[in-house]
């Protein structure tokens, strides 16, 4: 009996909760009219292209009765977004429906694609490192906005200073949804010798004023005169597109990947009423050289590349170019061979790999175990929970992935009983114990 009462209670609780959620999502005819009229008013006053705003407003008026038949706030919002974008295809223009939001009529500068930003991602710079061959790598997942821009500028300075002695650079802007123009200009400025150089302009529709986009003074050394590769994909949108497009136009970088999202017209988020707001493109960025931008067309990469091993592919191209410029450089030649082996491993016979498997005792008492899984060799040091994949450089020489280590097995394949393990330049010989 008690179980039945509990079950009935849970059923009623869930039912009333769902009813409550559904009621919160219901809109009155008056509110829908208010929202549509608010959108029309805001677009007419603020949208960067007045003629497009006029076309959108005409469409909203034409489809008014259809919108009034939609009761769900979510469905209403989706219908508005779909119809608006059918006219202008502007991914920056968006409608936000927040049933629980408090009334707020202030103007907020917020680009679309806002994500969690903060200390946990080092304000957009979660990974900065030096790859083999002295290639600086920076992963930039967003250009921070709002009250986090100041902290993000400090992270940018630390990142750029960390890689300042590199011979080449890779900037990974894949899946970067955008952010602060101020921070974008700051990072861009590291690649221009001149401070206060005009690299573009911005037209603001509400004020009718056009202002210049200039490079700014940076902290630390400039990163000019060295190869730059920028990795992008379809999810690179707005600010990262500005970064890639600008350096591409000035022939300061090679863009690698797939065509970007195509959002060049930044704007503002404006409250319509307690539950609705609109992000409207209020201005247009104009590149100084092309006198246009990447709006709706995206940034076209110089080198098309899929997501798989894009960092490695860029790394290989950089080292190839360095070797072409210094053909006698044995270090580049050796590194290039290793990188290509990682990209396209040799196909070693399974029978030979099986001969290499086993437990080896190294000098100094260390133990390393070699195993085979899915056609590849793996190495694991005693006491280490993680095993490391080994890539074949030849039939006897294998490189550890992600670690400066190499293993050379005995040349007598039939009686493999020894190996030479090299890590960080330190060499240890070992023999198979079982």
PADOKE-654703 format. One line per field, with one value per residue (C-alpha): residue in one letter; x, y, z; residue number from 1. Coordinates in steps of 0.1 Angstrom, whole numbers. Example, Ala and Ser with C-alpha at 12.3 -4.5 7.8 and 13.67 -1.06 7.14 Angstrom:
% residues 2
rest <- a,s
X <- 123,137
Y <- -45,-11
Z <- 78,71
nr <- 1,2
END
This chain:
% residues 434
rest <- x,x,x,x,x,x,x,x,x,x,x,x,x,x,x,x,x,x,x,x,x,x,x,x,x,x,x,x,x,x,x,x,x,x,x,x,x,x,x,x,x,x,x,x,x,x,x,x,x,x,x,x,x,x,x,x,x,x,x,x,x,x,x,x,x,x,x,x,x,x,x,x,x,x,x,x,x,x,x,x,x,x,x,x,x,x,x,x,x,x,x,x,x,x,x,x,x,x,x,x,x,x,x,x,x,x,x,x,x,x,x,x,x,x,x,x,x,x,x,x,x,x,x,x,x,x,x,x,x,x,x,x,x,x,x,x,x,x,x,x,x,x,x,x,x,x,x,x,x,x,x,x,x,x,x,x,x,x,x,x,x,x,x,x,x,x,x,x,x,x,x,x,x,x,x,x,x,x,x,x,x,x,x,x,x,x,x,x,x,x,x,x,x,x,x,x,x,x,x,x,x,x,x,x,x,x,x,x,x,x,x,x,x,x,x,x,x,x,x,x,x,x,x,x,x,x,x,x,x,x,x,x,x,x,x,x,x,x,x,x,x,x,x,x,x,x,x,x,x,x,x,x,x,x,x,x,x,x,x,x,x,x,x,x,x,x,x,x,x,x,x,x,x,x,x,x,x,x,x,x,x,x,x,x,x,x,x,x,x,x,x,x,x,x,x,x,x,x,x,x,x,x,x,x,x,x,x,x,x,x,x,x,x,x,x,x,x,x,x,x,x,x,x,x,x,x,x,x,x,x,x,x,x,x,x,x,x,x,x,x,x,x,x,x,x,x,x,x,x,x,x,x,x,x,x,x,x,x,x,x,x,x,x,x,x,x,x,x,x,x,x,x,x,x,x,x,x,x,x,x,x,x,x,x,x,x,x,x,x,x,x,x,x,x,x,x,x,x,x,x,x,x,x,x,x,x,x,x,x,x,x,x,x,x,x,x,x,x,x,x,x,x,x,x,x,x,x,x,x,x,x,x,x,x
X <- 0,28,46,14,11,47,43,11,29,58,34,16,48,62,29,24,61,57,25,43,71,47,28,60,66,32,29,-1,-11,-2,33,40,28,51,81,75,70,101,122,110,117,152,161,149,171,202,207,238,219,187,173,177,161,131,128,129,102,80,83,75,44,33,37,22,-9,11,33,2,-10,22,17,51,78,105,87,79,115,127,102,114,150,144,124,147,178,160,163,198,216,233,245,252,215,197,166,170,141,148,115,131,150,143,133,164,164,201,222,247,276,277,288,270,284,291,306,320,351,373,403,395,405,432,408,409,445,442,473,506,537,569,568,599,619,612,577,554,519,489,454,430,394,378,385,371,343,329,347,371,388,414,424,424,448,472,469,475,506,520,512,528,559,562,565,585,618,602,612,576,541,509,477,448,415,393,359,365,331,344,346,363,375,399,416,417,435,459,470,471,494,522,525,529,561,543,521,489,489,455,444,407,377,344,311,286,250,233,257,267,304,333,363,397,410,447,474,483,514,521,541,571,588,569,566,572,593,586,561,526,500,465,442,404,372,335,330,356,334,336,367,389,378,390,424,428,414,436,469,459,452,486,503,516,500,490,454,448,416,381,361,351,315,312,303,319,293,295,267,248,223,192,164,129,110,113,116,130,161,178,214,215,244,250,282,304,341,360,395,420,434,404,379,354,352,342,305,285,314,339,377,389,419,451,455,424,427,404,403,425,461,458,484,508,502,510,541,553,549,568,597,597,600,628,647,642,658,686,691,722,704,704,682,654,658,657,627,608,613,599,569,561,564,539,515,519,533,551,532,553,544,525,549,577,558,550,587,593,566,576,592,626,650,669,701,696,669,640,615,597,569,562,527,508,472,452,483,505,532,528,554,549,575,571,551,535,498,498,512,526,520,551,553,577,604,619,615,637,633,602,593,571,541,541,574,610,618,629,633,657,652,679,685,683,646,644,661,650,663,675,667,682,658,666,647,657,691,698,704,697,703,679,673,641,634,601
Y <- 0,24,16,25,58,67,58,79,108,106,104,135,153,146,154,187,196,189,210,238,237,237,266,286,280,293,328,351,367,401,390,375,408,427,405,409,446,448,429,451,483,472,460,492,513,491,465,471,468,490,474,439,450,463,429,411,433,428,390,392,412,388,358,375,354,322,332,340,304,291,288,275,301,277,269,306,315,288,299,335,326,304,330,359,340,330,366,376,343,362,338,367,376,355,355,344,331,329,323,328,360,392,424,442,468,476,471,444,438,400,381,349,315,325,297,291,313,316,302,266,274,299,325,309,296,261,248,265,244,240,212,194,215,246,252,271,258,278,264,293,282,316,354,362,388,411,413,385,404,420,386,371,398,388,351,362,381,351,327,349,355,318,310,341,322,297,294,289,290,270,286,262,281,252,252,288,306,341,369,402,423,441,409,398,430,426,391,401,430,405,398,434,454,487,498,518,504,505,470,476,497,493,509,514,516,532,561,561,565,545,539,524,491,496,474,481,481,446,434,414,407,407,373,387,372,335,310,310,283,288,258,264,245,252,260,288,318,356,367,338,344,380,368,343,365,395,375,357,391,404,372,366,332,300,290,252,232,238,269,288,298,332,357,391,416,420,435,438,419,440,431,430,422,401,368,378,395,398,398,422,429,466,470,458,450,461,447,474,454,435,463,435,407,371,375,344,332,323,322,299,279,279,242,220,195,172,172,141,148,185,196,169,179,215,205,183,211,235,211,203,240,244,215,229,261,242,210,199,201,166,174,186,155,132,149,150,112,107,129,113,79,90,103,71,43,14,-18,-42,-79,-92,-121,-97,-75,-106,-114,-80,-84,-94,-81,-65,-58,-25,-13,1,-24,-8,-30,-23,-44,-45,-56,-57,-44,-40,-43,-18,-21,-4,1,5,12,-7,14,35,31,44,25,45,36,29,40,21,42,10,-27,-24,12,25,60,66,88,120,112,119,82,55,17,-2,-40,-65,-70,-108,-110,-148,-145,-111,-110,-74,-38,-3,22,59,86,123,114,89,53,21,-15,-43,-80,-100,-119,-135
Z <- 0,9,-24,-43,-24,-32,-69,-71,-54,-79,-108,-97,-90,-125,-141,-124,-130,-167,-167,-150,-175,-204,-190,-187,-224,-235,-250,-253,-286,-271,-262,-296,-312,-288,-297,-335,-333,-311,-336,-364,-345,-335,-370,-386,-363,-358,-385,-406,-440,-439,-471,-457,-424,-445,-463,-430,-415,-446,-442,-405,-413,-440,-417,-386,-384,-387,-358,-337,-341,-324,-287,-276,-269,-282,-314,-319,-315,-339,-365,-363,-366,-396,-414,-406,-418,-450,-460,-448,-440,-411,-385,-361,-361,-335,-312,-276,-255,-218,-199,-164,-172,-153,-170,-184,-211,-212,-243,-240,-264,-268,-300,-308,-299,-263,-242,-208,-204,-174,-155,-164,-200,-192,-207,-242,-242,-228,-246,-255,-262,-283,-308,-321,-345,-324,-337,-313,-310,-295,-291,-290,-282,-279,-277,-243,-239,-212,-178,-188,-216,-193,-179,-214,-226,-199,-210,-246,-236,-217,-246,-272,-251,-244,-281,-291,-297,-320,-357,-369,-354,-355,-343,-338,-341,-349,-331,-319,-319,-316,-290,-284,-313,-289,-280,-317,-327,-298,-309,-345,-336,-328,-365,-377,-373,-370,-342,-351,-386,-402,-412,-415,-406,-389,-400,-372,-385,-355,-354,-391,-380,-396,-373,-382,-370,-361,-347,-311,-290,-275,-245,-255,-289,-322,-340,-375,-403,-395,-410,-395,-400,-389,-385,-390,-397,-402,-365,-366,-365,-363,-343,-354,-390,-386,-373,-402,-429,-419,-419,-451,-469,-457,-468,-432,-427,-444,-436,-434,-429,-442,-450,-419,-407,-424,-397,-402,-390,-353,-332,-299,-279,-271,-247,-264,-232,-201,-220,-254,-267,-301,-312,-342,-365,-361,-381,-408,-408,-439,-445,-456,-486,-499,-490,-482,-456,-451,-443,-455,-476,-449,-450,-477,-466,-487,-480,-476,-449,-428,-390,-387,-378,-389,-364,-376,-412,-405,-385,-414,-439,-417,-413,-450,-458,-433,-448,-483,-471,-453,-472,-452,-419,-406,-376,-399,-421,-391,-376,-410,-413,-378,-384,-417,-400,-374,-401,-423,-402,-419,-422,-403,-405,-375,-370,-366,-341,-321,-318,-303,-276,-241,-208,-210,-181,-187,-172,-138,-129,-149,-166,-198,-213,-250,-261,-294,-298,-330,-351,-332,-306,-271,-244,-207,-180,-147,-122,-150,-155,-191,-221,-251,-287,-308,-344,-368,-384,-398,-392,-361,-350,-332,-319,-289,-297,-277,-258,-268,-267,-292,-291,-314,-314,-321,-359,-356,-360,-353,-319,-307,-271,-267,-273,-269,-252,-256,-238,-237,-252,-224,-237,-218,-231,-222,-227,-228,-196,-208
nr <- 1,2,3,4,5,6,7,8,9,10,11,12,13,14,15,16,17,18,19,20,21,22,23,24,25,26,27,28,29,30,31,32,33,34,35,36,37,38,39,40,41,42,43,44,45,46,47,48,49,50,51,52,53,54,55,56,57,58,59,60,61,62,63,64,65,66,67,68,69,70,71,72,73,74,75,76,77,78,79,80,81,82,83,84,85,86,87,88,89,90,91,92,93,94,95,96,97,98,99,100,101,102,103,104,105,106,107,108,109,110,111,112,113,114,115,116,117,118,119,120,121,122,123,124,125,126,127,128,129,130,131,132,133,134,135,136,137,138,139,140,141,142,143,144,145,146,147,148,149,150,151,152,153,154,155,156,157,158,159,160,161,162,163,164,165,166,167,168,169,170,171,172,173,174,175,176,177,178,179,180,181,182,183,184,185,186,187,188,189,190,191,192,193,194,195,196,197,198,199,200,201,202,203,204,205,206,207,208,209,210,211,212,213,214,215,216,217,218,219,220,221,222,223,224,225,226,227,228,229,230,231,232,233,234,235,236,237,238,239,240,241,242,243,244,245,246,247,248,249,250,251,252,253,254,255,256,257,258,259,260,261,262,263,264,265,266,267,268,269,270,271,272,273,274,275,276,277,278,279,280,281,282,283,284,285,286,287,288,289,290,291,292,293,294,295,296,297,298,299,300,301,302,303,304,305,306,307,308,309,310,311,312,313,314,315,316,317,318,319,320,321,322,323,324,325,326,327,328,329,330,331,332,333,334,335,336,337,338,339,340,341,342,343,344,345,346,347,348,349,350,351,352,353,354,355,356,357,358,359,360,361,362,363,364,365,366,367,368,369,370,371,372,373,374,375,376,377,378,379,380,381,382,383,384,385,386,387,388,389,390,391,392,393,394,395,396,397,398,399,400,401,402,403,404,405,406,407,408,409,410,411,412,413,414,415,416,417,418,419,420,421,422,423,424,425,426,427,428,429,430,431,432,433,434
END
